[in-house]
Amino acid sequence: MRKRHVFQSLCALRTLLRQPVTSRIAIIFLACLLILINGRWSTAQQSLWTESSRAAPASPTLVQFNQALQQLAASVLPAVVSLKVHANRETAALPDDHPNVPGSQPQTATGSGFIIRADGLVVTNDHVVEDGIRIDVQLYGGETMEAKVVGRDPVGDLALLKLRTNQRLPVVPLGRSSALQVGEFVAAFGSPFGFEHTMTFGVVSAIKRRFMRSGIVGGYIQTDASINTGNSGGPLVNMHGAVVGLNTATVGRGELGFAIPIDAIK
């Protein structure tokens, strides 16, 4: 094998020597240039690989903040519930040739809520449960049970549900929305688009915001924590894990969220 390699090298050298001087110089120059480029490319690759394989040390403050968010989720999520509301709602009149007939048709709506008493008392929005003939509640662990409406405030868009259970359930404490400051960190919990027990994070964008319903005492809390369809009735909590608002409405594609201040519920 080595003899063949030597023979091939001698043949290549003989061919090179037979070339005109200018051609030989050009070939030698190109060969040197290729060797130089290949060496630099290999060095660059090695340098890039070395740099990308080194992870910069995380800031201790950032690590602590991330741990605080994880602890916040762990403390609040067990008390958050997902709602499926079965209702008979009037449908619009349809053309005669349409296979469906107008009238009362069964429909299912989704929403969220949170447990405020260990025997199964749940807070949610009134618009989530209105016209409901059966309400199924899914707990954090996946267990589903039925609930009944025990209190409603359509003007304030509030409703109280009672779970049919003998279990002692985890609860989330209520805070004071009057103490909120613009720029304060908050997290929204709920089931946006049916994705149960989701947490999003943001800040208080504004307080005492007048929006939609006029029956909300003190106006709404505005936040950039993502709130979407299905989040209604879920808790908006501060960094202490206390509920400061009830997720209620959104503008746009979840960019602007609005929550009823918890002080209006107490």
C-alpha positions as CSV (number, residue, x, y, z in Angstrom):
1,M,0.0,0.0,0.0
2,R,2.8,2.4,0.9
3,K,4.7,1.5,-2.3
4,R,1.6,2.4,-4.4
5,H,1.3,5.7,-2.6
6,V,5.0,6.5,-3.2
7,F,4.6,5.5,-6.9
8,Q,1.6,7.7,-7.3
9,S,3.4,10.6,-5.7
10,L,6.4,10.2,-8.1
11,C,4.1,10.1,-11.1
12,A,2.4,13.3,-9.9
13,L,5.8,14.9,-9.5
14,R,6.9,13.8,-13.0
15,T,3.8,15.3,-14.5
16,L,4.3,18.5,-12.6
17,L,7.9,18.8,-13.8
18,R,6.8,18.3,-17.5
19,Q,4.6,21.4,-17.2
20,P,5.9,24.9,-18.3
21,V,7.5,26.9,-15.6
22,T,4.6,29.3,-15.3
23,S,2.1,26.4,-15.0
24,R,4.3,24.8,-12.3
25,I,4.4,28.0,-10.3
26,A,0.6,28.4,-10.6
27,I,0.0,24.8,-9.5
28,I,2.4,25.1,-6.5
29,F,0.8,28.5,-5.5
30,L,-2.7,27.0,-5.6
31,A,-1.6,24.0,-3.6
32,C,-0.1,26.2,-0.9
33,L,-3.2,28.4,-0.9
34,L,-5.5,25.4,-0.4
35,I,-3.3,24.0,2.4
36,L,-3.4,27.5,4.1
37,I,-7.2,27.8,3.7
38,N,-7.8,24.3,5.0
39,G,-5.6,24.9,8.0
40,R,-7.4,28.2,8.9
41,W,-10.9,26.6,8.3
42,S,-10.0,23.7,10.7
43,T,-8.7,26.2,13.3
44,A,-11.9,28.3,13.0
45,Q,-14.1,25.2,13.3
46,Q,-12.2,24.1,16.4
47,S,-12.5,27.6,17.9
48,L,-16.2,27.8,17.2
49,W,-16.9,24.4,18.6
50,T,-14.9,25.3,21.8
51,E,-16.8,28.6,22.3
52,S,-20.3,27.1,21.7
53,S,-19.6,24.2,24.1
54,R,-18.9,26.5,27.0
55,A,-22.1,27.5,28.9
56,A,-21.9,30.9,30.6
57,P,-22.6,30.7,34.3
58,A,-26.1,31.8,35.2
59,S,-26.6,34.9,37.4
60,P,-27.4,33.9,41.0
61,T,-30.2,36.5,40.9
62,L,-31.7,35.0,37.8
63,V,-31.5,31.5,39.2
64,Q,-33.3,32.6,42.4
65,F,-36.0,34.3,40.3
66,N,-36.6,31.2,38.2
67,Q,-36.8,29.1,41.4
68,A,-39.4,31.6,42.8
69,L,-41.5,31.1,39.7
70,Q,-41.3,27.3,40.0
71,Q,-42.4,27.6,43.6
72,L,-45.2,29.9,42.7
73,A,-46.5,27.4,40.1
74,A,-46.2,24.5,42.6
75,S,-48.2,26.4,45.3
76,V,-51.0,27.7,43.1
77,L,-51.7,25.0,40.4
78,P,-53.2,22.4,42.8
79,A,-56.0,24.8,43.6
80,V,-56.8,25.7,40.0
81,V,-59.6,23.9,38.2
82,S,-60.8,23.5,34.7
83,L,-64.5,23.8,33.9
84,K,-66.7,22.2,31.2
85,V,-70.1,23.8,31.1
86,H,-72.9,21.9,29.3
87,A,-75.7,24.3,28.3
88,N,-78.8,24.5,26.1
89,R,-78.6,27.7,24.2
90,E,-80.8,29.1,21.5
91,T,-79.4,28.8,17.9
92,A,-80.3,31.2,15.1
93,A,-82.9,30.3,12.6
94,L,-81.5,28.4,9.7
95,P,-82.6,27.9,6.0
96,D,-85.2,25.3,5.3
97,D,-82.8,23.1,3.4
98,H,-80.3,23.0,6.3
99,P,-80.2,19.6,8.1
100,N,-80.2,21.2,11.6
101,V,-83.3,22.8,13.1
102,P,-83.4,26.0,15.0
103,G,-84.1,26.1,18.7
104,S,-82.3,24.9,21.8
105,Q,-79.1,23.0,21.0
106,P,-76.7,21.4,23.5
107,Q,-73.3,23.2,23.7
108,T,-70.2,22.9,25.8
109,A,-68.1,25.9,27.0
110,T,-64.8,25.8,28.8
111,G,-63.5,28.0,31.5
112,S,-61.4,28.1,34.7
113,G,-61.8,28.6,38.4
114,F,-59.9,28.3,41.7
115,I,-60.7,26.7,45.1
116,I,-61.0,29.2,48.0
117,R,-62.4,26.7,50.6
118,A,-61.2,23.2,51.4
119,D,-64.7,21.7,51.2
120,G,-64.8,22.6,47.5
121,L,-66.0,26.2,47.1
122,V,-64.9,27.5,43.7
123,V,-64.8,31.1,42.3
124,T,-65.3,31.7,38.6
125,N,-66.9,34.1,36.1
126,D,-70.6,34.3,35.8
127,H,-70.4,34.4,32.0
128,V,-68.6,31.0,32.1
129,V,-71.5,29.2,33.9
130,E,-74.6,31.1,32.7
131,D,-77.2,28.8,31.1
132,G,-75.3,25.8,32.4
133,I,-77.3,22.6,33.0
134,R,-74.3,20.6,34.1
135,I,-70.8,21.7,35.2
136,D,-67.9,19.3,35.2
137,V,-64.8,20.3,37.1
138,Q,-61.4,18.8,36.5
139,L,-58.9,19.0,39.4
140,Y,-55.2,19.4,39.1
141,G,-54.6,15.7,39.5
142,G,-57.0,14.9,36.7
143,E,-60.0,13.8,38.8
144,T,-63.4,15.1,37.5
145,M,-66.4,15.9,39.6
146,E,-69.7,17.7,39.2
147,A,-70.4,21.1,40.7
148,K,-73.5,23.2,41.2
149,V,-73.9,27.0,41.2
150,V,-74.5,28.3,44.7
151,G,-74.2,32.0,44.0
152,R,-74.2,34.4,41.1
153,D,-73.6,38.1,40.4
154,P,-74.2,38.7,36.7
155,V,-73.5,42.5,37.0
156,G,-70.1,41.9,38.7
157,D,-69.5,38.8,36.5
158,L,-68.9,36.5,39.5
159,A,-70.1,33.0,40.4
160,L,-69.6,30.6,43.2
161,L,-69.6,26.8,42.6
162,K,-69.7,24.0,45.2
163,L,-68.0,20.7,44.3
164,R,-69.8,17.5,45.2
165,T,-67.1,15.9,47.2
166,N,-66.2,15.0,50.8
167,Q,-62.4,15.5,50.1
168,R,-60.4,18.2,51.7
169,L,-59.0,20.1,48.7
170,P,-56.0,22.5,48.4
171,V,-56.9,26.2,48.4
172,V,-55.2,29.4,47.2
173,P,-55.2,32.4,49.5
174,L,-56.8,35.7,48.6
175,G,-54.6,38.8,48.6
176,R,-55.3,42.5,48.3
177,S,-55.7,44.0,44.9
178,S,-55.7,47.5,46.4
179,A,-52.0,47.0,47.1
180,L,-51.1,46.3,43.5
181,Q,-48.6,48.6,41.7
182,V,-48.1,49.1,38.0
183,G,-45.0,47.1,37.0
184,E,-45.6,44.4,39.7
185,F,-45.0,40.8,38.5
186,V,-48.2,38.7,38.3
187,A,-49.0,35.2,36.9
188,A,-52.3,34.1,35.2
189,F,-53.5,30.5,35.7
190,G,-56.2,28.7,33.8
191,S,-57.1,26.5,30.8
192,P,-56.6,28.6,27.6
193,F,-58.1,26.9,24.5
194,G,-58.7,23.9,26.7
195,F,-55.0,23.4,27.7
196,E,-55.6,22.7,31.4
197,H,-53.6,24.2,34.2
198,T,-51.5,26.6,32.2
199,M,-49.4,29.4,33.8
200,T,-48.4,32.6,32.0
201,F,-46.3,35.4,33.4
202,G,-46.2,39.2,33.1
203,V,-46.7,42.5,34.9
204,V,-49.5,44.7,36.0
205,S,-49.8,47.1,33.0
206,A,-52.5,49.3,34.5
207,I,-55.0,49.4,37.4
208,K,-58.5,50.8,37.7
209,R,-59.0,50.3,33.9
210,R,-62.5,51.0,32.7
211,F,-63.4,48.3,30.2
212,M,-66.6,46.5,29.1
213,R,-68.9,45.9,32.1
214,S,-69.8,48.9,34.3
215,G,-70.5,46.8,37.4
216,I,-66.8,46.1,38.2
217,V,-66.0,48.0,41.4
218,G,-62.8,49.9,41.0
219,G,-62.2,49.0,37.4
220,Y,-60.1,46.1,35.9
221,I,-56.5,45.1,36.4
222,Q,-54.8,45.2,33.0
223,T,-51.9,42.8,32.5
224,D,-49.6,41.6,29.7
225,A,-49.7,38.0,31.1
226,S,-51.3,36.1,28.3
227,I,-55.0,35.5,28.8
228,N,-57.1,33.7,26.2
229,T,-60.4,31.9,25.7
230,G,-60.7,29.4,28.5
231,N,-58.7,31.5,31.0
232,S,-61.9,33.2,32.2
233,G,-62.5,32.5,35.9
234,G,-58.9,31.6,36.6
235,P,-56.7,33.4,39.2
236,L,-54.3,36.2,38.7
237,V,-51.7,35.9,41.5
238,N,-48.9,38.0,42.8
239,M,-45.4,36.7,43.6
240,H,-46.5,35.7,47.1
241,G,-49.0,33.2,45.6
242,A,-52.1,35.2,46.7
243,V,-55.0,35.9,44.3
244,V,-55.2,39.5,43.3
245,G,-57.6,39.2,40.4
246,L,-60.0,37.0,38.5
247,N,-59.1,36.6,34.8
248,T,-62.0,37.8,32.8
249,A,-61.4,39.2,29.3
250,T,-58.8,39.8,26.6
251,V,-58.2,42.1,23.7
252,G,-56.4,41.1,20.6
253,R,-54.8,37.7,20.6
254,G,-54.1,37.5,24.3
255,E,-51.7,40.5,24.3
256,L,-53.9,42.5,26.7
257,G,-55.6,40.7,29.6
258,F,-58.1,42.1,32.1
259,A,-58.9,40.8,35.6
260,I,-61.6,41.7,38.1
261,P,-59.8,42.9,41.3
262,I,-60.1,40.4,44.1
263,D,-61.2,43.1,46.5
264,A,-64.5,43.2,44.5
265,I,-65.1,39.5,45.3
266,K,-64.5,39.5,49.0
